[in-house]
């Protein structure tokens, strides 16, 4: 089969697998050759052409509306090649972004940040229960001293005292990391 006739198109649109296979067998090598001009990878070229034929088969009911079926096949392969190239470029750009974000400096910063987080929460956990509770309500949850006093049924001065003791304890436990306390909470 050299040319696809209108009868071939009608048969394919009706679901005639034999005619479709004849067209596939005749045009597949030519179309793979076209795709190979853009890629040196035979498997990629074959995948592209196979995918074009799969889509033709799925949309076979509409192929009778196509002017030149051969031109349609060539154009479809060319467009699929360009789409594949565009997708490869997107993946490469995305990969570069990920590499940039996970550079050594960013990784070291993340490790340092996690180390500070760990020290902070460990130090907070070691506070006496009442002091920890007041500290968490005040600093972490942002409650006012009066709200804490009402919630815990204690005086505002008791809240201030426990909060002050908690901060002093954290300052002693954290040493140079104390400065990070309010950045990470």
N, C-alpha and C positions, 0 to 999 in steps of 0.2 A: 504494500500500500504506500503510494507516494503522496497522494493528496487526500485530504479529508473531504468527502463529498457531503452534500446536504443529506443524503440518505444515511450516511454514517452518523451524522449529528442527530437525526431523528431516532435512529436505533439506540444510540447511547442515552438520549433523553428518555426513552421508554424503558431503560434499564437493561439493555442487551449487553451482558458482560463479555460475550465473545467479541463483539465489535470494539468494545472499550479496550479489551486486552490487545487486540490488533493495533489500535491506535497507540496504546501504551508501548507495545513492543517496537513499533516503528519510530516513535518520537523520543522515547526515553534516552537512547544514546546521544542523540543530537542535543537534547536539552541538558543532559549532564555535561556535554562538551562546552556548552555556553556557560553553565555555572562554573565550570573549571577555569574559565578565563579570569574569573574573579577570585577564585580560591585554588590553592594547590592541594587542597585536601579532598580526595575523591569521596570519602564518606560524607562530608558536609554537602558536597554537590549532589550526591545521590539522595541524601535526606531532603534537600530542598526540592528536587524534582519529584520525588515520591510524594511529598506533601502537596505539591501543586496538583498532581493527579488525584490525590485523595480528595482535595477540595473540589475538583472538577466533578468527581463521581458524586460527592455529597450534594452538589448544586446542579446535577445533570438535568433536572427538569427545566432549568432556565437557559441551557446552552444553545437552544435553538434561536434565542434572541441575540446571540453574538454574531457579529458580521463575519469576520474571518477567524475561524477557529484556530488555525495555525498561528496567526499573529497573536491571538489571545494567549496561546500556550507560551510563546516566546516572551511576550510582555509579562505574563504571570511569573515566569521564572526570573526574569530580570528584576521585577519588583520584589520577589521573595529574597533574591540575593541582596538587594539594597536594604531590605528590612533586617536581614541577618547581620549585615555589616553594621547597621545602626545599633542593633541590640548588643553586638560585641563591643562597640564603642561605649555604650551606656554601662555595660558591666565593667569595662576597664576603668571608666571614670568613677564608678561606685567603689571599685576595689581600691583605687588611689585615695579616695576620701577615707575609706576605712583604714588603710595603711597610715595615712596622715594622723587620724584620730588615735590610733593605737601605737604611735611612735614611742620610742623609749622614754622620752621626757613625759609624755602623757601617762604612760604606764607607771613610771616612778611617782608621778604626782598622785595617781589613783592609789597606789600602795601606801604612800605617806598619809593620804587622806583617810584611808581605811584604818591605818594604824592609830591615827589621832582619834577617830570615832571609837575604836575599840577601847582606848585608854579612857576616854571621856565617860563612856557608858559603864565601864568597869568601876571607875571612881564613884560615879553617881550611885551605882548599886551597893557600894560599900558604906554609904552614908547611913546613919541611924534612921530607923523607919520613919519617924515623924519628920525629921529633917529632909529626908529624901522625898517624902510625899509633898511637903510644902515647896521644896525646890522645884519639883516637877510641875506642880500646879502653877507656880509663879513664873519660872523661866521658860519651861517647855510649852505649857499651855497658855501662858500669857495672862493668867488671872491676876486681879488686883489683890492686895493684902487683905482688904476688907472682905472681899468675896471668899477668900480662903478661910478667914476667921469664921465667917458665918457658916460655911460648908462643914468645917471641922469642929465647930462649936467651941472655939478658943478665942482668946483676945487677940487683937491686932498686934499688940506688943509681943505676944508669944510667937506669932507668925514672923515678925521682924527678927526676933532672937534666933529662931530655928533657921531662918533663911541666911542670916549673917554667919551662923556657925557652919552651915552647909557650904557656903562660899569659901570660908576660911579653910575648911577641911579639904575642899577641892583644890584650892590654891596650893596647899601643902602637898597633896597627893600628885598633882599634875606637874608641878614645877614649871618648866618652860612651856609646857603645853596648855597651861591655864589660859593664856591669851586666845587660844583657839576655841575656848569654851562657847563663847557667844557667836562665833562664826558658823559653827556646825550644828547648833541646836535650833 
